[in-house]
């Protein structure tokens, strides 16, 4: 009788967790909207006739806001809670997706990408710790990886929707490739409503930290290593999804709508890698899996440097996508586990590391302008070398 009662009591709890996780995973999908920046940058560059350096400002601008808003968001979570902070991020993201519907001038796109970066900085800082309210520490890395899998679906969807819009949607909607923003705006609104209607219990923060206290966490060697690791991960991610079509175009002289499939390959492989990683990380030590992932990225970089064959270039892009798919989840979870009493603050710091999405594209644009796309690949390869070093520091 007691056993029966305990099972009955456990069932509503399990249903409650599932009911909470579905809206949270829908938010991960909305988080993936930031990755449209690579695809959109190529179309904006073509439509406005921008130089390589001018076009690189767009992805850099998106990730610049991570430097400004991540740590303050960690403090905001301590005041209003994680769920309310995620809701705020969805509202800002929704606004960013509406702006391009009114035109595609340089100023309009700068505004749209700025708000997209601000919304995503707030979302990534608050959503990952919100998951820790629902999942135990031993399953955190695999759950965050599954969230990245959902996020990646949104990422590669952009590479399919934008070319379709460029080819056909102009006749129906008058938005060309920008129909991508309309579709994502509707999904963002659904995410906002779903999470808003979902009750989630959060433990109250013991303290409200200041910016100085958050930044001082970088004085802990392992937290600093994690911070740089996040910078390298996002730099490679943004760099590949922005510059892969450029590498293909330079090597094989393909049109943008054909070369953009390189970005699709990257996101398909990253999506598959996230799904597989969410399973394998439950069975394999994080260090071992991380090391395999980084070696795949190194192999992909080698193929991009040396290949002039489309199949080999796609293979290299795919290896980078598959390898880079689980880097964020492992590094982020390692940082949270290393400082369990300061998760909000650590989350803010780690998401501030997404500022690497500003640093890498600027460096890649400068290098590509000097020696061609080989220069952009060399910049990303430096990030891969750092991640090889970081592998040795991961706690078993």
C-alpha positions, 0 to 999 in steps of 0.5 A: 500500500505504501509502495503504491502510494509512493508511485502515485505521488511520483507520477505527478512530479514526473509529469510536472517536470516534463510539462516544464521542460517542453516550454524550456526546450521551446526557448532553446529553439528561440535561442537558436535564432541568433545563428541566423546572423551568419546566413543573413550577413551573406545576404545583406552583404550581397544586397547592399554591396558591402565589403568583407570588412563592412559585412563582418560588423554584423556578426560582431555587433550581435555578439558585442552585446554579450560583453555588456549584458551578460554579467548584469543579467546574472545580477538581474536573475538574483533580483527577479528570478531566472524565469522572469529574466528568460521572459524578458529576453524573449520579449527583446528577441521578438522586437529584434525580429520585427525590425527587419520587416520594415526594410533592409537598409544598413541602419535597420539591419544594425538595429535588428542585429543589436536587439537580437544580440541583447535578447540572446545575451539575456536568454543564454545567461538565464536559460541555462541556469533555469535548466539546473532548477529542473535537472540534477547535476549529473545529468546537467551536461547531457540536458544542456546538450539536448537543449543545444540540439533543439537550438541547432534545429533553429540554426540550420532552419535559417539556412533553408528558409532564407534561400527559399525566401530569396527564390520564391517568397518575394512574389507572395510576401514581398519580404525575400529572404527576410521572411525568415524574421517573420517566421521566427517572430511568430515562434518567439511569441509562442515561446513567450506565451508557453513559458509564461504559463508554466510554473517553475519553482526557483530557489531564492538567491542568497545574495545580490552580487555586484559586477566586481564580485562576478568579474573576480570569479575570473581570478579562479584559474579553472573559471578563466579557462572555461571563459576562454573556452567559450570564446573559442567555441562561439568564435569557431561557430560564428566563423564557420557559419559565416565564412564557410560559404565564402571559402566555397565561393573562393575555391570553386567560384559558386553563386551564394545560393549554392555556396550557402549550402555549406552553412546548412551542412555545418548546422545539420552536422551540429544538430546531429552532434548535439543529439548524439552528445546528449546520449553519449555524455550520459555514458562517456566521461566528459574529458574523453568525449570532449577530446574526440570532439576537438580532434574532429574539429582539427581534422575539419580545419585541415580539410578546409585549408587544403581542399579544392573539392566540394565533397571534401570541403563539405566533409571538413565543414561537417566535421567542424559542426559535429565536433563543435556541437558539444563544446559549449555544454561541457565547458558551461556545465564544468564551470557551473559544477566548479562554483555551485554556490554562484551559478547565476554569476558564473552563468553571466561570465560564461555567456560574456565569453560569447563575446568571442563571436565579436572578436573572431569574425573581426579577426577573420575578416581582417585576415581574409582581406589580407591573404584570402579565406585561408586567413579566416581558417587560420584564425579559427584553427587557433581556437581549436588549438586552445580547446585541445589544451583545455581538454587536459584541464577538464575534471574527470 
